Amino acid sequence: MPPFPAKLIKPRPLHPRSQIGIVSPARHALPDVIQSGKAILENMGYTVFVHPQNAEQDFQLAGSDEARADAIMDMVEDPSIDAILAPRGGIGSYRVIPHLKFDVIAEHPKIFCGFSDLTTLLNTITLRTGLVTFHGPLLMNFLGEHDAYNLNFFIKMASGKVVPGETQEFMRTQSLRDGAAEGRLMGGNITLLQHMIGTKDDVSTDGAILFIEDDSAERLSGLDRKLWHLRNAGKFQRIAGLIVGEFAGFQEDPHGDWGHGINELVMDLVPSHVPVCVNFPCGHANTMTTLPLGVRVKFETSAKGTLLTLGESPFA
């Protein structure tokens, strides 16, 4: 497992005339999703460049692995592009990693944002280069009737308006163990974090404020298996705090009630001194908070809700 980079590389924040590049590192997205997302960002004053690769299709994926990686590198090396967003996730972004030029990414730091299947891509970029990446919405997460929060918080974060020392309050969360902790913010989708174990990009969680989330299409028994894999791999042993995303709509196990809810699963796994909150808006539910990977944060949770404070800016 590689050590966390000694020094972070930070992108520049968005400004009112920034250009945002759209590439598809995972599944092929419907043109309507891309065009609708593009229109929303343009209505906010940004210029949006949709890479031609988004129109490619290789079965489920948006072109070959090489084509998807080349599109990412095009956006990295284009000096007019300030941020890189994906229209959707799904599956396949981990396949582009062998084709990326991480030294070039480090030399041209830009905002990368996404979640779910992009967990591997984001964490790998941060671990190999030290570049702060952002766990947050895809274009498709700007389009629903409940998605104003996703867009507005992304713009606020990406514009550098979430400043160090300013506490963000999340009052609809639930505290499973009250407390406060500080550490670098790391995490993402449980399934993808699990699949990184044993690879050269295995995520070190030592001293981290770890956040986890997953798709509610999973069964509780399956989630139990994934969490125990993370636990047995030491991912919870030395964390400073745990943030658990919103989970809703889990399927019943066909063999009967599993006997444990998500809260019980989590509390079976973490050391007794670690503060824990659940129902944080950072995953596959309706609302999604943009979170910068790698930066130091202060995390506090109590019966009143959850407080998250940047200890440093994610931007240069």
C-alpha positions, 0 to 999 in steps of 0.5 A: 500500500503506497503512503499518502503523498507528502504534499498535496497539489491543488487545482484552481477554483472555478471563476465566472468564465471558466470552461468545464470539459465533459468526458465519459470515463465509464458507461455511455450516456444518453445525449439528452443527459449531456445536453441538459447538463450542458445547458444548466451549466451554461445558464450559470455562465460557464462555457462547456466543452463536450468532448467528441468521445462522449458520442462513442459507444463500445457495448455499455462503455463510452468507447474503448478504454484507450479512447476514454483515457485519451479524452481525459488526457485531452481535457487535462492538457487543454489549457482552456479547461478548468474542470472535468466532469462526467455525465454518468458513472455505472462501470468501467472507469477503473479500466482507463487507469493503466492508460492515464499519464499521471505525471501529466495530470500532476503538471496540469492540476484541474478539478476532477469531480464524480462519484460511484464508479469514479471512486477508483479513478478519483482516489487513484489520481489523488494517491498517485499525484497528490492532486485534490479530487472531488467526490460529488455529482455527475451531470445526471445528478443536476437534472432531477427535481431534487437536484438543486442542492447537488448543483449549488453545493458543487458550484459553491465548493468548486468556486472556492466559497467553502473556506477553511474554518467555515463550518458546514452544518448537516442537521438531518444526519444521525449520530451513532457515536458522538465525538470530534476528530480531525484528519484528511478526508478520504473515501467513496463507494464501498464496492469500489474501495473494496475492489482496490484492496490488494492493488497498488492503489489500495487506499490508506485510511490511517488517521483519515476521516473516512466516508463511505456510501453505496448503491441501495440496489444491494442487499443488507447481507451483501453490504455486510460482506463488503464491510467485513472485507474492509474491516478485515483489511484494516480499513476501519482500524485506525480511522479518526472518524466515519461518515456513512452516506444515505442508504435507502431502498435496500432489498430484503434477503431472499433467505429471510431477514438479515437481522441487522440494519445498516447502523448495527453493521457499522457499529460492529466494525469500528473501534469504540472511540471513533465518532460515527454519523449516518445518513450524510448526503454524499451518495446514491440518495437524492442529495449529494455534498461535494467533498474534497479528497485528501484535504484535512477536515474537522468532523463533529457529530452529535444529536444535533447533527454533523459539522464538517469544517475544512482545515485547509483550502482544496485550491491553490 
